[in-house]
Amino acid sequence: LCGLYVKWGDDSSDIEPIRHLFKTEVIELAGQLQIPNKIIEKPPSPDLIPGVTDENVFGVTIDDLDESLRRIEGGEVLDPHDTKSMRVLRILESARYRELRNLAIPRKH
């Protein structure tokens, strides 16, 4: 939803069985699947620059990001005076500019 992925990384699979999950849900699922804590506790990162995490890039914690995304998904209008909520809305807006567009040329009838 936020547009942070590595080309030929996150978006290179044919199927995405957990795409519908929020990051906090993926972390919870990893615990249920007994994934090693070393992996679960590693901060989400685009892995482009050593030490840079998703939270650094977004300027908001993963917990706060997911909370806002859940509220938006539920149809709630975020408070325009809440700094975290406004940051999430700006992230979503900028992600829309990175979406792939359909480049098909319309047919003339």
C-alpha positions in Angstrom: 0.0 0.0 0.0 2.8 2.4 0.8 4.8 1.7 -2.4 8.0 0.7 -0.8 9.4 -2.4 -2.5 12.5 -3.4 -4.4 12.1 -3.9 -8.1 12.6 -7.6 -8.9 12.4 -8.2 -5.1 9.0 -8.0 -3.4 7.1 -7.6 -6.7 8.8 -10.4 -8.7 6.7 -13.3 -7.6 3.9 -14.8 -9.6 1.6 -15.1 -6.5 1.5 -13.1 -3.3 -0.3 -15.2 -0.7 0.2 -12.8 2.1 -0.1 -9.5 0.2 -3.4 -8.7 2.0 -1.7 -8.8 5.4 -0.3 -5.8 7.3 3.3 -5.9 8.4 2.3 -6.4 12.0 0.1 -9.4 10.9 3.1 -10.9 9.0 5.2 -10.6 12.1 2.5 -12.2 14.2 2.1 -15.0 11.6 5.9 -15.6 11.6 5.7 -16.1 15.4 2.9 -18.7 14.9 4.9 -20.5 12.3 7.9 -20.5 14.7 10.1 -18.6 12.3 13.4 -17.9 14.2 13.3 -14.7 16.4 16.4 -13.5 14.5 14.3 -13.1 11.4 11.1 -11.9 13.2 12.9 -9.2 15.1 14.9 -7.8 12.1 13.5 -4.4 11.3 11.6 -4.3 8.0 14.0 -2.7 5.4 14.2 -2.1 1.7 17.7 -3.4 1.9 19.1 -0.8 -0.4 21.3 1.0 2.0 22.7 -0.7 5.1 21.0 0.4 8.3 18.0 2.1 6.6 14.7 0.7 7.8 11.1 1.1 6.6 10.5 3.2 9.7 13.4 5.6 8.7 12.0 5.9 5.2 8.4 6.4 6.3 9.1 8.6 9.3 6.5 6.6 11.3 6.7 3.3 13.2 5.3 0.1 11.6 2.7 -0.1 14.4 1.5 3.4 13.8 1.5 2.9 10.0 -0.5 -0.3 10.3 -3.0 1.3 12.8 -3.6 4.2 10.4 -3.9 1.9 7.4 -6.5 -0.3 9.3 -8.5 2.8 10.1 -8.4 4.0 6.5 -9.4 0.5 5.3 -12.3 0.6 7.7 -13.6 3.8 6.2 -12.5 6.1 8.9 -11.4 9.6 8.1 -8.1 10.4 9.7 -7.7 13.5 11.9 -6.0 16.2 9.8 -4.4 17.6 13.0 -2.8 14.2 13.9 0.8 14.3 12.6 1.2 10.5 12.3 -2.1 10.2 10.4 -1.1 13.0 8.0 2.3 11.4 7.4 0.6 8.1 6.4 -1.8 9.9 4.0 1.2 11.6 2.4 2.9 8.2 2.0 -0.1 6.8 0.4 -0.5 9.7 -2.0 3.2 9.5 -3.1 2.8 5.7 -3.5 0.0 6.3 -6.1 2.5 8.1 -8.3 4.7 4.9 -8.4 1.9 2.6 -9.4 2.3 0.9 -12.7 -0.1 2.4 -15.3 -1.8 0.5 -18.0 0.1 1.5 -21.1 -2.3 -0.1 -23.6 -3.4 2.2 -26.4 -7.2 2.6 -26.5 -8.8 1.1 -29.5 -10.6 3.3 -31.9 -14.1 2.0 -32.7 
